[in-house]
């Protein structure tokens, strides 16, 4: 019992050591019967917890996002891509360090690279959903544009995830008021692909992911919905 208490307290310190903006924990036993529990145990047998952590994307670079670009012109939206590379790299490094600490305590951990889970490109479906794990950890809600919305940053964050067999306890969090109904659909109005629609009752979002992906690839970049989303702005 003394050893287990020591491990529990040490695990708390391990999470506190993460240099990120936001952390959430899901206890897999609380999500029985969901894809989150199924896939967590599939990828890491014996998995007990999912750790989700986030870093802010700065509003200054988000404001430069556009799908419109003239041939040969300097595209300021590229600054967003550079910022994203740094944020993703930082999240990946923090995840690597966390797993090293878990190993030192005798636990296993599987890290998913920041914002980019292995994807089945036939159906545009990721092997592990960061946003649903984050919602399960009560870090935020899912917006009409299908992105995670947190109270601090709205949609302006990138996520990393670790599945572990360490028995972690979720911290109590306050429920978030969903901001999309008040907004009225700025993302719906701005989407150049017409891929985002107001969801029907009982739906979280209604997005044609194939139209979104086709437009994104053809324009070599977009993010209009992220740029106009008012959630998380002071």
C-alpha positions as CSV (number, residue, x, y, z in Angstrom):
1,X,0.0,0.0,0.0
2,X,2.8,2.4,0.8
3,X,4.4,1.7,-2.6
4,X,1.1,2.3,-4.4
5,X,0.5,5.5,-2.5
6,X,4.0,6.7,-3.4
7,X,3.4,5.8,-7.1
8,X,0.1,7.7,-7.1
9,X,1.7,10.8,-5.7
10,X,4.7,10.5,-8.1
11,X,2.3,10.2,-11.1
12,X,0.7,13.5,-10.0
13,X,4.0,15.2,-10.0
14,X,4.9,13.6,-13.4
15,X,1.8,15.2,-15.0
16,X,2.5,18.5,-13.3
17,X,6.0,18.5,-14.9
18,X,4.5,18.7,-18.4
19,X,5.3,22.0,-20.0
20,X,2.0,22.4,-21.8
21,X,-0.9,24.8,-21.6
22,X,-3.7,22.3,-20.8
23,X,-3.9,18.7,-19.6
24,X,-6.8,16.2,-19.3
25,X,-7.0,12.6,-18.2
26,X,-9.6,10.0,-19.1
27,X,-10.0,6.9,-17.0
28,X,-10.7,4.2,-19.5
29,X,-12.9,2.2,-17.2
30,X,-15.3,5.1,-17.2
31,X,-15.6,4.9,-21.0
32,X,-16.5,1.2,-21.4
33,X,-18.3,0.4,-24.6
34,X,-16.9,3.4,-26.5
35,X,-14.4,3.5,-29.3
36,X,-12.0,5.3,-27.0
37,X,-11.9,2.4,-24.6
38,X,-11.8,-0.2,-27.5
39,X,-9.0,1.4,-29.4
40,X,-6.9,2.3,-26.3
41,X,-6.8,-1.3,-25.3
42,X,-6.3,-2.4,-28.8
43,X,-3.1,-0.3,-29.2
44,X,-1.9,-0.8,-25.7
45,X,-3.2,-4.0,-23.9
46,X,-3.8,-3.3,-20.3
47,X,-4.4,0.4,-20.9
48,X,-6.0,2.2,-18.0
49,X,-5.7,5.9,-18.8
50,X,-5.5,8.4,-21.6
51,X,-3.6,11.6,-21.2
52,X,-4.5,14.5,-23.5
53,X,-2.4,17.7,-23.5
54,X,-2.7,20.9,-25.5
55,X,-0.6,23.9,-26.6
56,X,-2.1,27.2,-27.8
57,X,-1.8,28.4,-31.4
58,X,-1.3,32.1,-31.2
59,X,-4.1,34.3,-32.5
60,X,-1.6,36.5,-34.4
61,X,-0.8,33.7,-36.8
62,X,-4.4,32.3,-36.9
63,X,-5.5,35.7,-38.2
64,X,-3.3,35.2,-41.3
65,X,-5.1,32.0,-42.4
66,X,-6.7,32.1,-45.8
67,X,-7.4,29.7,-48.7
68,X,-6.8,32.4,-51.2
69,X,-3.3,32.8,-52.8
70,X,-2.1,34.4,-55.9
71,X,0.6,32.6,-57.9
72,X,4.0,33.8,-56.9
73,X,2.9,36.1,-54.0
74,X,4.3,35.9,-50.5
75,X,1.8,33.8,-48.6
76,X,1.6,35.1,-45.0
77,X,-0.4,32.0,-44.1
78,X,2.8,30.1,-44.2
79,X,3.7,31.7,-40.9
80,X,0.9,29.6,-39.4
81,X,2.4,26.4,-40.8
82,X,5.8,27.3,-39.2
83,X,4.2,28.1,-35.9
84,X,2.3,24.8,-36.1
85,X,5.5,22.9,-36.7
86,X,7.0,24.3,-33.5
87,X,3.9,23.6,-31.4
88,X,3.7,20.0,-32.7
89,X,7.3,19.4,-32.1
90,X,7.0,20.7,-28.5
91,X,4.0,18.5,-27.8
92,X,5.8,15.5,-29.2
93,X,8.9,16.2,-27.1
94,X,6.8,16.6,-23.9
95,X,5.1,13.3,-24.7
96,X,8.4,11.6,-25.1
97,X,9.7,12.9,-21.8
98,X,6.5,11.8,-20.1
99,X,6.8,8.3,-21.3
100,X,10.4,8.2,-20.1
101,X,9.1,9.1,-16.6
102,X,6.3,6.5,-16.8
103,X,8.9,3.9,-17.7
104,X,10.9,4.8,-14.7
105,X,7.9,4.1,-12.5
106,X,7.3,0.7,-14.2
107,X,4.4,1.8,-16.5
108,X,4.0,1.6,-20.3
109,X,2.9,4.4,-22.6
110,X,2.1,4.9,-26.2
111,X,2.5,8.4,-27.6
112,X,0.5,9.6,-30.6
113,X,2.2,12.4,-32.5
114,X,0.7,15.9,-32.0
115,X,-2.4,16.5,-34.0
116,X,-1.7,13.8,-36.5
117,X,-2.9,10.3,-35.6
118,X,-2.3,7.5,-38.2
119,X,-5.2,7.9,-40.7
120,X,-7.2,5.6,-42.9
121,X,-7.1,7.8,-46.1
122,X,-9.9,5.7,-47.7
123,X,-12.4,7.0,-45.2
124,X,-10.5,10.0,-43.8
125,X,-10.7,8.4,-40.4
126,X,-8.0,8.6,-37.8
127,X,-6.9,5.6,-35.7
128,X,-7.3,7.6,-32.5
129,X,-9.5,10.7,-32.0
130,X,-7.7,13.4,-30.0
131,X,-10.7,15.6,-29.9
132,X,-13.1,12.9,-28.6
133,X,-10.5,12.0,-25.9
134,X,-10.2,15.6,-25.0
135,X,-14.0,16.0,-24.7
136,X,-14.1,12.8,-22.6
137,X,-11.6,14.5,-20.3
138,X,-13.9,17.5,-20.2
139,X,-11.3,19.8,-21.7
140,X,-13.8,21.2,-24.1
141,X,-16.7,20.6,-26.5
142,X,-16.9,19.9,-30.2
143,X,-17.8,22.8,-32.4
144,X,-19.9,23.0,-35.5
145,X,-16.7,22.9,-37.6
146,X,-15.9,19.6,-35.8
147,X,-12.9,21.0,-33.9
148,X,-12.4,21.0,-30.2
149,X,-13.3,24.2,-28.4
150,X,-11.8,25.0,-25.1
151,X,-12.7,27.9,-22.8
152,X,-9.1,29.2,-22.9
153,X,-8.3,29.0,-26.6
154,X,-11.5,28.1,-28.5
155,X,-10.3,26.1,-31.5
156,X,-6.7,27.5,-31.3
157,X,-4.8,24.5,-29.9
158,X,-3.0,21.4,-31.0
159,X,-3.3,18.2,-29.1
160,X,-1.1,15.3,-28.2
161,X,-2.2,12.0,-26.6
162,X,-0.7,9.2,-24.6
163,X,-2.3,5.9,-23.7
164,X,-0.9,4.3,-20.6
165,X,-1.4,1.5,-18.1
166,X,-0.8,3.9,-15.3
167,X,-3.9,4.3,-13.1
168,X,-4.4,8.1,-13.3
169,X,-7.3,10.0,-11.8
170,X,-9.1,12.8,-13.7
171,X,-9.1,16.2,-12.1
172,X,-12.5,17.8,-11.4
173,X,-13.4,20.4,-14.1
174,X,-16.3,22.8,-14.7
175,X,-18.7,22.1,-17.5
176,X,-18.3,24.4,-20.5
177,X,-21.2,26.3,-22.0
178,X,-21.4,25.4,-25.7
179,X,-20.5,28.6,-27.7
180,X,-21.7,27.6,-31.2
181,X,-25.4,28.4,-30.8
182,X,-24.6,31.9,-29.6
183,X,-22.2,32.4,-32.5
184,X,-24.8,31.3,-35.1
185,X,-22.3,29.7,-37.4
186,X,-19.5,32.0,-38.5
187,X,-17.7,28.8,-39.8
188,X,-20.8,27.8,-41.8
189,X,-20.9,31.2,-43.5
190,X,-17.2,31.4,-44.3
191,X,-16.4,27.9,-45.5
192,X,-15.3,28.2,-49.1
193,X,-16.0,24.6,-49.8
194,X,-19.5,24.7,-48.4
195,X,-18.6,21.8,-46.3
196,X,-19.8,23.0,-42.9
197,X,-23.6,23.0,-42.1
198,X,-25.6,23.8,-39.0
199,X,-26.1,20.4,-37.3
200,X,-29.5,18.9,-36.9
201,X,-30.9,18.3,-33.4
202,X,-28.9,15.6,-31.7
203,X,-25.9,16.1,-33.9
204,X,-22.6,17.8,-32.7
205,X,-21.6,18.9,-36.2
206,X,-22.4,18.3,-39.8
207,X,-19.3,18.5,-42.0
208,X,-18.7,17.0,-45.4
209,X,-15.1,15.8,-44.7
210,X,-14.5,14.8,-48.3
211,X,-15.5,18.3,-49.7
212,X,-13.3,19.9,-47.0
213,X,-10.3,17.6,-47.8
214,X,-10.7,18.1,-51.6
215,X,-10.7,21.9,-51.2
216,X,-7.9,21.9,-48.7
217,X,-5.7,19.9,-51.1
218,X,-6.6,22.0,-54.1
219,X,-5.9,25.3,-52.4
220,X,-2.8,24.0,-50.6
221,X,-4.1,25.4,-47.3
222,X,-7.2,26.8,-45.7
223,X,-8.3,27.3,-42.1
224,X,-11.0,29.9,-42.7
225,X,-13.2,28.3,-40.1
226,X,-10.4,28.5,-37.5
227,X,-9.7,32.1,-38.3
228,X,-13.3,33.4,-37.8
229,X,-14.3,31.1,-34.9
230,X,-15.0,33.5,-32.0
231,X,-14.8,30.9,-29.2
232,X,-12.1,31.5,-26.6
233,X,-11.5,35.1,-27.5
234,X,-11.3,37.6,-24.7
